[in-house]
């Protein structure tokens, strides 16, 4: 399993994260969803899951997660 990103319509933070993921070529499954069709425990979008566990939400936290992960690899 890997990363899963849940987004919703009309969400600026979702657009920011999607742009970052594309720019950085991050391998991630993206699931557009409606706010009423919440996955798991997500109540804020975008929501980042890894192996079915919520690990970050919102653009700052999600991008920060990937920046930190990238720094640890280098």
Secondary structure, DSSP 8 states (H G I E B T S, - for coil): --EEEEE-TT-HHHHHHHHHHHHTT---EEEE--TTS--TT--SSSEEEETTEEEEESHHHHHHHHHHHHHHH-
